[in-house]
Amino acid sequence: MPLFGSTFSPKKTPPRKSASLSNLHNLDRSTREVELGLDYGTPTMNLAGQSLKFENGQWIAETGISGGVDRREAQRLRRRNQQLEEENNLLRLKVDILLDMSADLWSLCLSIPVCSIFHPLLQRQLRDPDE
């Protein structure tokens, strides 16, 4: 039993306002797209003065931009870069093989005493191995 008055009674909430006062929701889809701008088109951006657009999952430079590298030139440069990387890897492999062969030959030459007769450096190394 409350002492000083009646039981708790909250105020009634005012009625909600209508969801939308515009009649755009009554329009068909194509009219809505035109009115609200829902047809976005392809995304574009501008980086360092070059305009790029997003098509088929890739960013492509828009045509007609001067100073940019066109697609064919970029593909040619990528192919050339790939060829040079493969050539570089082959040359590194050849250098490694030559170093291994040289080390094997050097160790073989040091193990044969006859070989030291032909080369003065080997004679010195066999006499004084600490040098």
HELIX and SHEET records of a PDB file:
HELIX    1   1 LEU A   24  ASN A   26  5                                   3    
HELIX    2   2 ARG A   29  LEU A   36  1                                   8    
HELIX    3   3 ARG A   71  SER A  111  1                                  41    
HELIX    4   4 CYS A  115  PHE A  118  1                                   4    
HELIX    5   5 PRO A  120  ARG A  127  1                                   8    
SHEET    1   A 3 THR A  44  LEU A  47  0                                        
SHEET    2   A 3 GLN A  50  GLU A  55 -1                                        
SHEET    3   A 3 GLN A  58  ALA A  61 -1                                        
END                                                                             
